[in-house]
């Protein structure tokens, strides 16, 4: 079902030095030569700042301000939104809201997973409870919404993970879980719902993305058995592609000319093995008359990413799988160029700039390889040492089953979740810390 509105949409405007959304959608250009190539725990760390509780979201940046979210309390009782100074890491302000749907704080359940969005006037933070709140850059609250009151209780054993995306006027929020699910568009100025598109119940943590086709934005959702394109202005479903499976954790990224990459994985128990084998590759959105469609251009064989989305850079497409193997394909033909292994798996999506591609390993080792058809490691950079990081205060309670206790042990150490890039520096996020790496 759709709720219609008359809204003229442009892509969100970007000021200098911005990383305004998940995976840098709409980010300003950065000079590769000014970015640090090599660093260590004792070199080129401009600052390190503690974050209350734990957060899996990535930072976003506008000008000199960095915005982060986290969750704290035995039942994920409190959500935090922080603003840091980009140059010094100093906390400029912190706002806290009560979780409207508390659940046990567990490594098995998402913890402040959605990344905020920011533009020239407003920062909007969404949490997995359905709570959404907007602030000015100075920390003045503008509006707050509890979306569960509109769409019903959110029933998700492992929590929600989708981050919002945005245009100039609207922020798009994907609520997918075991109950009635929706893609919603909220007015950024007021928080009111402008349209709501119903989706079938499913378990997925992938985020929606803006893909521009013929100068107009579409909201593309790749999630658990389908890839769907919605008209951003009114939520009309323009096309749907269903020959896909295992696409539950990665996000489509606009590659230009209506193209984007889709990624899929076999699943924890291999439940999506057969479907995922044919589900990684390049997609193309096309319009014939008044009809829209999407078709697969080529398939990427032998790739099985976890949370890192694939990227395109200088005519080549890159995937990284759960054991650190980088697969490089010709972006036009799908021809395999090489497969080589780095030292760590990545949860963060790779970052490509100039002649470099940065792979941010989940355990803190960033491998920088040369862009191009020859695999060449330029640097391997460890962000923290074995005794560098403070333990998290208020760690989650012990899990109730042996399976969950084993999983909790796997994630007991720090995990590099995401990063942002602006002013020729990286801001890198783990659960309770933010680092800035700069020349």
C-alpha positions as a printed NumPy array, in Angstrom:
array([[  0.   ,   0.   ,   0.   ],
       [  1.26 ,   3.474,  -0.82 ],
       [  0.672,   6.901,   0.657],
       [  1.057,   9.509,  -2.038],
       [  2.413,  13.016,  -1.766],
       [  3.495,  15.699,  -4.203],
       [  7.199,  16.273,  -3.547],
       [  9.838,  17.374,  -6.044],
       [ 13.101,  15.631,  -5.185],
       [ 16.717,  16.42 ,  -5.808],
       [ 19.669,  14.51 ,  -4.476],
       [ 20.861,  15.895,  -1.157],
       [ 23.203,  18.888,  -1.598],
       [ 26.666,  18.494,  -0.144],
       [ 28.951,  21.155,   1.304],
       [ 32.751,  20.839,   1.216],
       [ 34.194,  18.138,   3.462],
       [ 31.183,  15.903,   4.038],
       [ 30.537,  12.186,   4.488],
       [ 26.793,  12.489,   4.993],
       [ 25.412,   8.937,   5.078],
       [ 26.126,   5.213,   5.265],
       [ 28.944,   4.166,   2.897],
       [ 29.609,   7.811,   2.102],
       [ 26.623,   8.321,  -0.187],
       [ 26.933,  11.916,  -1.421],
       [ 30.444,  12.403,  -0.005],
       [ 32.736,  15.101,  -1.352],
       [ 35.87 ,  14.192,  -3.256],
       [ 39.118,  13.582,  -1.386],
       [ 42.682,  13.851,  -2.728],
       [ 44.239,  10.404,  -2.399],
       [ 47.736,  11.829,  -2.024],
       [ 46.655,  13.771,   1.059],
       [ 45.214,  10.72 ,   2.805],
       [ 47.458,   8.643,   5.058],
       [ 48.794,   5.526,   3.361],
       [ 50.494,   4.037,   6.403],
       [ 49.776,   4.228,  10.129],
       [ 50.229,   2.301,  13.367],
       [ 49.008,   2.54 ,  16.973],
       [ 51.784,   5.074,  17.628],
       [ 51.888,   6.923,  14.288],
       [ 49.374,   9.203,  12.566],
       [ 46.639,   8.703,  15.159],
       [ 45.399,  12.297,  15.408],
       [ 43.006,  11.479,  18.252],
       [ 41.064,   8.718,  19.944],
       [ 37.791,   9.366,  21.776],
       [ 35.719,   7.067,  23.958],
       [ 32.066,   6.443,  23.11 ],
       [ 29.497,   5.535,  25.807],
       [ 28.101,   2.017,  25.634],
       [ 28.467,   0.323,  22.258],
       [ 27.627,   1.238,  18.693],
       [ 27.852,  -0.591,  15.371],
       [ 26.991,   2.439,  13.248],
       [ 29.518,   4.297,  11.113],
       [ 30.416,   7.958,  11.688],
       [ 29.035,  10.705,   9.458],
       [ 30.712,  14.08 ,   8.937],
       [ 29.625,  17.573,   7.957],
       [ 32.286,  20.261,   7.926],
       [ 34.122,  20.151,  11.237],
       [ 31.585,  17.937,  13.023],
       [ 31.491,  14.154,  13.409],
       [ 28.249,  12.457,  14.472],
       [ 28.045,   9.005,  16.111],
       [ 25.404,   6.868,  17.805],
       [ 25.544,   4.202,  20.508],
       [ 23.379,   2.256,  22.949],
       [ 23.832,   1.659,  26.666],
       [ 22.171,  -0.234,  29.506],
       [ 21.322,  -3.873,  30.326],
       [ 18.184,  -3.648,  28.195],
       [ 19.553,  -1.223,  25.621],
       [ 17.781,   1.359,  27.749],
       [ 19.465,   4.508,  26.41 ],
       [ 20.345,   5.676,  22.911],
       [ 23.112,   8.263,  22.545],
       [ 23.83 ,  10.738,  19.747],
       [ 27.275,  12.365,  19.969],
       [ 28.873,  15.248,  18.145],
       [ 32.696,  15.399,  18.049],
       [ 35.087,  18.013,  16.725],
       [ 36.786,  16.617,  13.613],
       [ 40.14 ,  18.222,  14.335],
       [ 40.522,  17.335,  18.018],
       [ 38.016,  14.561,  18.773],
       [ 36.591,  16.673,  21.604],
       [ 32.969,  15.907,  22.452],
       [ 30.928,  18.991,  21.561],
       [ 27.573,  17.64 ,  22.703],
       [ 25.764,  14.452,  23.65 ],
       [ 22.028,  13.792,  23.601],
       [ 20.306,  10.749,  25.092],
       [ 16.836,   9.382,  24.439],
       [ 14.996,   6.482,  26.079],
       [ 14.576,   3.292,  24.077],
       [ 10.836,   2.896,  23.454],
       [ 11.19 ,  -0.893,  23.018],
       [ 13.882,  -2.207,  25.419],
       [ 15.398,  -5.658,  24.786],
       [ 18.288,  -7.498,  26.42 ],
       [ 21.664,  -6.014,  25.52 ],
       [ 23.396,  -8.85 ,  23.674],
       [ 26.147,  -9.306,  21.093],
       [ 23.594, -11.431,  19.251],
       [ 21.309,  -8.432,  18.723],
       [ 22.135,  -5.264,  16.795],
       [ 23.37 ,  -2.404,  18.971],
       [ 22.885,   1.065,  17.489],
       [ 23.503,  -0.437,  14.046],
       [ 21.86 ,   2.133,  11.713],
       [ 24.197,   4.927,  10.61 ],
       [ 22.771,   8.478,  10.861],
       [ 22.336,  10.901,   7.954],
       [ 23.375,  14.539,   7.991],
       [ 22.965,  17.526,   5.688],
       [ 23.678,  21.244,   5.943],
       [ 21.033,  21.799,   8.633],
       [ 20.103,  18.567,  10.362],
       [ 21.403,  15.229,  11.642],
       [ 18.882,  12.38 ,  11.827],
       [ 19.549,   9.264,  13.898],
       [ 17.488,   6.098,  13.561],
       [ 17.685,   3.22 ,  16.033],
       [ 16.639,  -0.408,  15.716],
       [ 13.705,   0.159,  18.08 ],
       [ 12.041,   2.371,  15.458],
       [ 12.956,   5.526,  17.386],
       [ 14.06 ,   8.352,  15.075],
       [ 15.28 ,  11.74 ,  16.285],
       [ 16.543,  14.88 ,  14.527],
       [ 18.897,  17.58 ,  15.831],
       [ 20.517,  20.713,  14.523],
       [ 24.3  ,  20.622,  14.234],
       [ 24.375,  22.487,  17.559],
       [ 22.356,  19.788,  19.348],
       [ 18.893,  21.372,  19.446],
       [ 16.193,  18.699,  19.126],
       [ 13.884,  19.364,  16.171],
       [ 11.576,  16.341,  16.215],
       [ 11.275,  12.766,  17.433],
       [  9.279,   9.793,  16.14 ],
       [  8.562,   6.286,  17.374],
       [  7.817,   4.452,  14.144],
       [  6.647,   1.315,  15.941],
       [  3.517,   3.242,  16.922],
       [  2.781,   3.637,  13.216],
       [  3.81 ,   0.235,  11.837],
       [  3.335,  -1.985,  14.889],
       [  5.833,  -3.811,  17.133],
       [  9.188,  -4.702,  15.565],
       [  9.792,  -8.435,  15.997],
       [ 13.438,  -9.201,  15.223],
       [ 15.379, -11.925,  17.027],
       [ 18.704, -10.403,  16.006],
       [ 17.604,  -6.792,  15.772],
       [ 17.466,  -4.44 ,  12.797],
       [ 20.51 ,  -3.235,  10.902],
       [ 19.405,  -1.166,   7.903],
       [ 20.745,   2.391,   7.746],
       [ 18.658,   5.215,   6.248],
       [ 19.451,   6.996,   2.99 ],
       [ 18.347,  10.462,   1.958],
       [ 17.53 ,  13.025,  -0.702],
       [ 17.323,  16.763,  -0.156],
       [ 13.86 ,  16.619,   1.419],
       [ 13.308,  13.022,   2.567],
       [ 14.974,  10.358,   4.677],
       [ 14.164,   6.743,   3.772],
       [ 13.94 ,   4.105,   6.518],
       [ 13.669,   0.356,   5.964],
       [ 11.971,  -1.63 ,   8.738],
       [ 12.191,  -5.337,   7.883],
       [ 11.494,  -8.009,  10.491],
       [  9.261, -10.995,  11.258],
       [  6.089,  -8.893,  11.206],
       [  4.549,  -6.407,   8.748],
       [  7.483,  -4.567,   7.16 ],
       [  7.782,  -1.241,   5.394],
       [  9.941,   1.221,   3.52 ],
       [  9.039,   4.692,   4.781],
       [  9.871,   8.219,   3.666],
       [  9.941,  10.902,   6.363],
       [  9.988,  14.64 ,   5.775],
       [ 13.393,  15.736,   7.082],
       [ 12.044,  19.05 ,   8.377],
       [  9.111,  17.682,  10.386],
       [  9.569,  13.918,  10.777],
       [  6.113,  13.259,   9.325],
       [  5.651,  10.175,   7.157],
       [  5.269,  11.206,   3.513],
       [  4.72 ,   7.72 ,   2.124],
       [  4.854,   4.133,   3.27 ],
       [  5.388,   1.081,   1.041],
       [  4.476,  -2.322,   2.471],
       [  7.018,  -5.157,   2.171],
       [  6.776,  -8.841,   2.979],
       [  8.156,  -9.988,   6.325],
       [ 11.78 , -11.092,   6.043],
       [ 15.034, -11.286,   7.988],
       [ 17.557,  -8.939,   6.444],
       [ 20.017,  -6.267,   7.558],
       [ 20.802,  -4.657,   4.2  ],
       [ 20.3  ,  -0.922,   3.753],
       [ 18.398,   0.945,   1.041],
       [ 20.361,   3.164,  -1.336],
       [ 19.703,   5.984,  -3.762],
       [ 20.437,   5.083,  -7.393],
       [ 20.04 ,   7.931,  -9.878],
       [ 18.506,   6.961, -13.226],
       [ 17.945,   9.529, -15.964],
       [ 18.588,  12.249, -13.414],
       [ 15.91 ,  11.02 , -10.998],
       [ 16.511,   9.219,  -7.693],
       [ 15.175,   5.73 ,  -7.07 ],
       [ 15.308,   4.011,  -3.687],
       [ 16.8  ,   0.566,  -4.336],
       [ 16.419,  -2.203,  -1.756],
       [ 18.375,  -5.45 ,  -2.121],
       [ 16.998,  -7.755,   0.557],
       [ 16.38 , -11.467,   1.18 ],
       [ 15.031, -12.71 ,  -2.132],
       [ 14.354,  -9.59 ,  -4.169],
       [ 15.855,  -6.36 ,  -5.445],
       [ 13.24 ,  -3.592,  -5.702],
       [ 13.232,  -0.054,  -7.025],
       [ 10.872,   2.624,  -5.684],
       [ 10.176,   6.093,  -6.985],
       [ 11.668,   8.355,  -4.328],
       [  8.97 ,  11.032,  -4.55 ],
       [  5.945,   8.825,  -3.825],
       [  6.992,   5.236,  -3.039],
       [  5.629,   3.669,  -6.218],
       [  7.215,   0.267,  -6.867],
       [  8.785,   0.737, -10.301],
       [ 10.393,  -2.682, -10.763],
       [ 11.248,  -5.861,  -8.913],
       [ 13.889,  -8.525,  -9.612],
       [ 13.383, -11.846,  -7.838],
       [ 16.075, -14.151,  -9.251],
       [ 18.254, -13.609,  -6.221],
       [ 18.811, -15.084,  -2.758],
       [ 21.091, -14.662,   0.245],
       [ 21.175, -10.88 ,  -0.22 ],
       [ 20.66 , -10.064,   3.442],
       [ 23.651,  -7.996,   4.545],
       [ 25.019,  -5.728,   1.827],
       [ 23.907,  -2.517,   0.164],
       [ 23.67 ,  -1.554,  -3.524],
       [ 25.98 ,   1.322,  -4.424],
       [ 25.26 ,   3.593,  -7.386],
       [ 27.844,   2.872, -10.1  ],
       [ 26.467,   5.41 , -12.591],
       [ 24.171,   5.058, -15.623],
       [ 21.576,   3.133, -13.623],
       [ 24.05 ,   0.399, -12.673],
       [ 24.698,  -1.067,  -9.245],
       [ 26.265,  -4.165,  -7.7  ],
       [ 24.378,  -6.809,  -5.731],
       [ 26.03 ,  -9.119,  -3.206],
       [ 24.794, -12.252,  -1.464],
       [ 26.18 , -14.854,   0.934],
       [ 25.44 , -18.514,   1.706],
       [ 24.307, -17.751,   5.258],
       [ 25.532, -18.929,   8.645],
       [ 24.409, -22.535,   8.025],
       [ 24.71 , -22.478,   4.221],
       [ 20.947, -22.13 ,   3.87 ],
       [ 21.304, -19.78 ,   0.869],
       [ 24.152, -21.636,  -0.832],
       [ 22.505, -22.312,  -4.202],
       [ 20.727, -18.974,  -4.558],
       [ 23.746, -16.899,  -3.524],
       [ 25.991, -18.474,  -6.17 ],
       [ 24.035, -16.708,  -8.926],
       [ 23.191, -13.571,  -6.962],
       [ 26.476, -11.608,  -6.932],
       [ 26.974,  -9.34 ,  -9.912],
       [ 26.124,  -6.193, -11.821],
       [ 22.543,  -4.973, -12.256],
       [ 21.21 ,  -2.456, -14.785],
       [ 18.018,  -0.41 , -14.428],
       [ 16.337,   0.362, -17.752],
       [ 13.266,   2.181, -18.974],
       [ 11.326,   1.18 , -22.064],
       [  8.53 ,   3.638, -22.693],
       [  6.692,   3.932, -19.388],
       [  7.895,   0.581, -18.039],
       [ 10.887,   0.122, -15.768],
       [ 12.875,  -3.073, -15.339],
       [ 16.15 ,  -4.296, -13.892],
       [ 18.266,  -7.043, -15.365],
       [ 21.441,  -8.808, -14.399],
       [ 24.371,  -7.903, -16.655],
       [ 26.839, -10.455, -15.316],
       [ 27.447, -12.814, -12.399],
       [ 30.478, -12.784, -10.107],
       [ 31.491, -16.37 ,  -9.384],
       [ 33.077, -17.666,  -6.169],
       [ 32.434, -14.643,  -3.971],
       [ 30.767, -14.834,  -0.555],
       [ 30.853, -11.482,   1.267],
       [ 29.719, -11.047,   4.838],
       [ 28.802,  -7.408,   5.588],
       [ 31.114,  -5.549,   3.183],
       [ 29.374,  -4.352,   0.022],
       [ 31.168,  -4.598,  -3.339],
       [ 32.434,  -1.449,  -5.043],
       [ 33.389,  -0.223,  -8.534],
       [ 36.512,   1.85 ,  -9.152],
       [ 38.229,   2.775, -12.419],
       [ 36.328,   0.163, -14.393],
       [ 36.902,  -2.693, -11.959],
       [ 34.549,  -4.262,  -9.395],
       [ 35.819,  -5.571,  -6.045],
       [ 34.342,  -8.012,  -3.528],
       [ 35.928,  -9.186,  -0.282],
       [ 34.695, -12.376,   1.374],
       [ 34.507, -13.59 ,   4.951],
       [ 38.114, -14.92 ,   4.962],
       [ 39.701, -11.852,   3.338],
       [ 39.862, -12.955,  -0.317],
       [ 39.613, -10.007,  -2.713],
       [ 37.933, -10.821,  -6.042],
       [ 38.438,  -8.278,  -8.824],
       [ 36.256,  -8.286, -11.966],
       [ 36.063,  -6.217, -15.129],
       [ 33.041,  -4.011, -14.415],
       [ 31.901,  -4.051, -18.048],
       [ 32.143,  -7.749, -18.819],
       [ 32.28 ,  -9.538, -15.467],
       [ 35.55 , -11.214, -16.444],
       [ 37.576, -12.281, -13.394],
       [ 40.798, -10.264, -13.214],
       [ 42.263, -11.807, -10.05 ],
       [ 41.528, -13.379,  -6.686],
       [ 44.048, -12.731,  -3.924],
       [ 43.938, -12.944,  -0.169],
       [ 44.427, -10.199,   2.397],
       [ 45.002, -10.9  ,   6.084],
       [ 41.577, -10.099,   7.548],
       [ 37.903, -10.264,   6.785],
       [ 36.117,  -6.916,   6.466],
       [ 32.77 ,  -5.871,   7.846],
       [ 33.296,  -2.344,   6.527],
       [ 32.856,  -1.747,   2.796],
       [ 36.163,  -1.028,   1.003],
       [ 37.087,   2.556,   0.144],
       [ 38.622,   3.385,  -3.24 ],
       [ 40.346,   6.667,  -4.063],
       [ 42.956,   7.469,  -6.719],
       [ 45.368,   4.588,  -7.079],
       [ 44.455,   3.011,  -3.718],
       [ 41.816,   0.729,  -2.25 ],
       [ 41.537,   0.489,   1.537],
       [ 40.21 ,  -2.733,   3.08 ],
       [ 39.42 ,  -2.092,   6.749],
       [ 39.841,  -5.486,   8.451],
       [ 37.375,  -6.247,  11.229],
       [ 40.195,  -6.854,  13.738],
       [ 41.883,  -3.521,  13.051],
       [ 44.346,  -4.317,  10.223],
       [ 43.766,  -2.167,   7.14 ],
       [ 45.229,  -3.534,   3.915],
       [ 45.814,  -0.937,   1.219],
       [ 46.162,  -2.37 ,  -2.27 ],
       [ 46.911,  -0.748,  -5.601],
       [ 43.928,  -0.032,  -7.806],
       [ 44.171,  -1.804, -11.149],
       [ 44.554,  -5.209, -12.712],
       [ 47.624,  -6.277, -10.747],
       [ 47.239,  -7.205,  -7.1  ],
       [ 49.814,  -5.284,  -5.082],
       [ 49.775,  -4.591,  -1.353],
       [ 50.879,  -1.007,  -0.656],
       [ 50.544,  -1.067,   3.139],
       [ 49.216,  -3.048,   6.1  ],
       [ 48.224,  -0.845,   9.007],
       [ 47.233,  -1.993,  12.49 ],
       [ 45.028,   0.521,  14.277],
       [ 45.356,  -0.705,  17.862],
       [ 47.736,  -2.856,  19.876],
       [ 46.841,  -5.863,  22.04 ],
       [ 46.539,  -3.816,  25.251],
       [ 45.502,  -0.442,  23.81 ],
       [ 41.766,  -0.496,  24.255],
       [ 39.726,  -0.168,  27.458],
       [ 37.165,  -2.842,  28.218],
       [ 33.582,  -1.876,  27.59 ],
       [ 31.631,  -0.764,  30.617],
       [ 28.374,  -2.58 ,  31.141],
       [ 29.144,  -5.453,  28.79 ],
       [ 26.139,  -7.562,  27.729],
       [ 24.936, -10.284,  30.069],
       [ 25.895, -13.884,  29.394],
       [ 23.916, -15.611,  26.673],
       [ 21.207, -18.148,  27.441],
       [ 22.285, -20.985,  25.113],
       [ 25.567, -22.686,  24.279],
       [ 25.277, -21.617,  20.634],
       [ 24.931, -18.003,  21.658],
       [ 27.77 , -18.262,  24.172],
       [ 30.075, -19.519,  21.39 ],
       [ 28.973, -16.688,  19.128],
       [ 29.514, -14.167,  21.926],
       [ 33.072, -15.454,  22.398],
       [ 33.739, -14.905,  18.68 ],
       [ 32.789, -11.23 ,  19.023],
       [ 34.298, -10.587,  22.437],
       [ 37.152,  -8.547,  20.963],
       [ 36.882,  -5.113,  19.322],
       [ 35.395,  -5.01 ,  15.821],
       [ 36.051,  -2.305,  13.228],
       [ 32.525,  -1.552,  12.043],
       [ 32.895,   1.423,   9.743],
       [ 34.608,   4.683,   8.87 ],
       [ 34.121,   8.096,   7.32 ],
       [ 36.466,  10.183,   5.179],
       [ 36.701,  13.979,   5.118],
       [ 39.346,  16.72 ,   5.231],
       [ 41.987,  14.18 ,   4.163],
       [ 41.537,  12.031,   7.244],
       [ 39.786,   8.831,   8.284],
       [ 37.438,   8.612,  11.256],
       [ 37.213,   4.917,  12.171],
       [ 34.676,   3.317,  14.503],
       [ 34.739,   0.377,  16.897],
       [ 32.117,  -0.316,  19.545],
       [ 33.272,   2.084,  22.255],
       [ 35.963,   4.152,  20.53 ],
       [ 36.415,   6.499,  17.578],
       [ 39.848,   7.028,  15.998],
       [ 41.067,   9.722,  13.625],
       [ 43.95 ,   8.838,  11.31 ],
       [ 45.603,  11.708,   9.467],
       [ 48.91 ,  12.747,   7.935]])
